[in-house]
Each structure stands twice: as structure tokens, then as C-alpha cells.
Amino acid sequence: MLRRYISIITAILLSLVLVACTAATTPSNNTTTDTTPKVAQRVITLTSLTSDILYRLDKTKIVGMVGSRLFAQDSRFQNIPKVSEGQTLPNLEKLISLKPDLVIGNKDFHAQILPKLKELGIATIGVTIKKWDDLTEITKTVADAIAVDSTPLLTRYQTFLEKPAAASPSTLVLVSRQPILSPNKNSWSGDLLTKFGIKNIVADLQANSPLDGYFTLSAEKILQANPEAILIVDQPSGKISEQFKSEPFWSKLKATQNNRIYVFDYYGLVNPGSLDKIEETCQKLTEVVNKNRA
């Protein structure tokens, strides 16, 4: 009977008109909340970062989560049911069978799913993270939903940050090669660089790529800017740090000539991923800042 009920509900969900979230947001809070229960008891998280945050706030409240390679070897999450894998949409039938009273997802990637759950009376929170303050706001929102004090976790975040250097060399961040993309200040990467006082040469350039918060560069523009330091972000799909070495302009840059090339993981600097990845990235940025101070 339960299986038949779940099948019927799933069929209804799939027949709903696809709509986007309409809840209001404010510039200081990149979360939307729909009919959140006073205190959520059974929570499903559809992003790796919110899974990590919720577990650290109260691990007894998480009844389902996204499958992520970040946690593949993490013993904390081995016995928690997975409702999706990586960059795929969740299995609605499995999600509903877990009887959540709150689902937390990405406001953009899950824009079609969250309203459907709301129609079923399941509370939802939609989040997106483009700056450091969003991490704080998301943590507060999740903590409030489960009636837990967020102060210890927020205090830990502050230990990640290094005081800005008095002077920073001109720095370019490269996150892809074809096309060549670099984050401006309106991205997680760009805002994190600002926190460390790193002079991002594209910080104030308006995004001219399909990815909001990223600027498309040509080889000519890179040569013209001639950065003194370069941070390269290796993607999960391959090491672009090796690919850039074959570019004709590479050996002509000050950063290359002065051996100021630093390779970063995609998780932490581009996609926050998890709190451990954020902390690792902050530690590496601290090392870069200190090296360039000397």
C-alpha cells in the first residue's frame, strides 16, 4: 500500500507544471524559506555544503542527503540514505519515502523541485552561496530551522580567515582554459580573495560570460595584464594547470618567471563543497599571502 501511495504521489509530482521559486530574498540573505516547520525533525539536504553544515549542527536531524564524491570516504555519512548522486536531480520517490518535514536545496539547481515539494506540504529552504556572508546566513537559517545554536560553528568560520596583507601583488585566478574564465568580486572565489586582501585584477570587471560572476579572458588580455601571481583551479575533470603550460603566452608572464603559480582544488575555491574544503582553501590562501609578503 505504501509503495502504491508513493508511486501515485510521484506521478502527480512529475505532472506538475515546472515553476521557479517565487519567495522573496534580500541582498544579505541568499536563502528562501517556504512553510518551514517551527522545529524540523527530519531533514533532507540536496547540497554537499548544507549536508555538512546540518550534520555538524545536529547529526540526528539528517535523514537523507545528496550523494557526493567529497563524502565518499567520510564515515559520518556512510549510513545516511542518498537521494541523488553528484550533479543529478534527486529521486523524488525515494525522497518522499523518507518522510522529511524539511528539504534544503540549491535555489537555482533545484528551482523546479522545491516548489513541487511545497505543493505536498513539505517545507523547503533554497540556498545559494556567492560570498562569504552567505555561508554565515545559510548556517544561521539551517540552525534556526532545527532550533540549534549556530554560534560555535560561526566562531569556527572566523578562524579560517587571515588578516589582509599590507600589499598584494596583482593576481589572476584561472578556473578554466576553454574558455579562459576568471572570477570577479561577485563570486565565491572573488569574495574569498577580497577577505585575504589579494589583489584580483578582474575583481571590478563586469561578467561577460554565461557564468554569473566570471569574466572571459583572451591570451592577449592576460599578456596585457601580466599578473605577478596566478592561482590555477584544477577541475574534477582534469588538471588545467598542466594544460596552461603549453600556451605560448605562459612563459612570458611575470608570475611564471617569478615562480608565483599556485594550484588550488576546485572544491573550496570555486565550489565551497564542504567546510573542510573551505578551511583547506583558506589555509592555502594564507600560505600564498605569507609567501608574497616576504
C-alpha positions, 0 to 999 in steps of 0.5 A: 500500500505504501509503495502504491501511495508513493508511486501515485504521489510521484506521478502527480509530482512529475505532472506538475507544471515546472515553476521557479521559486517565487519567495522573496530574498534580500541582498544579505540573505541568499536563502528562501524559506517556504512553510518551514516547520517551527522545529524540523525533525527530519531533514533532507539536504540536496547540497554537499555544503548544507549536508555538512553544515546540518550534520555538524549542527545536529547529526540526528536531524539528517535523514537523507542527503545528496550523494557526493564524491567529497563524502565518499570516504567520510564515515559520518555519512556512510549510513545516511540514505542518498537521494541523488548522486553528484550533479543529478536531480534527486529521486523524488520517490525515494525522497518522499519515502523518507518522510522529511518535514524539511528539504534544503536545496540549491535555489537555482539547481533545484528551482523546479523541485522545491516548489513541487515539494511545497505543493505536498506540504513539505517545507523547503529552504533554497540556498545559494552561496556567492560570498562569504556572508552567505555561508554565515546566513545559510548556517544561521537559517539551517540552525534556526530551522532545527532550533540549534545554536549556530554560534560555535560553528560561526566562531569556527568560520572566523578562524579560517580567515587571515588578516589582509596583507599590507600589499598584494601583488596583482593576481589572476585566478584561472578556473578554466582554459576553454574558455579562459574564465576568471572570477570577479568580486561577485563570486565565491572565489572573488569574495574569498580573495577580497577577505585575504586582501589579494589583489584580483585584477578582474575583481571590478570587471563586469561578467561577460560570460554565461557564468554569473560572476566570471569574466572571459579572458583572451591570451592577449588580455592576460599578456596585457595584464601580466599578473605577478601571481596566478592561482590555477583551479584544477577541475574534477575533470582534469588538471588545467594547470598542466594544460596552461603550460603549453600556451605560448603566452605562459612563459612570458608572464611575470608570475611564471618567471617569478615562480608565483603559480599556485594550484588550488582544488576546485572544491573550496575555491570555486565550489565551497563543497564542504567546510573542510574544503573551505578551511583547506582553501583558506589555509592555502590562501594564507600560505600564498599571502605569507609567501608574497609578503616576504 
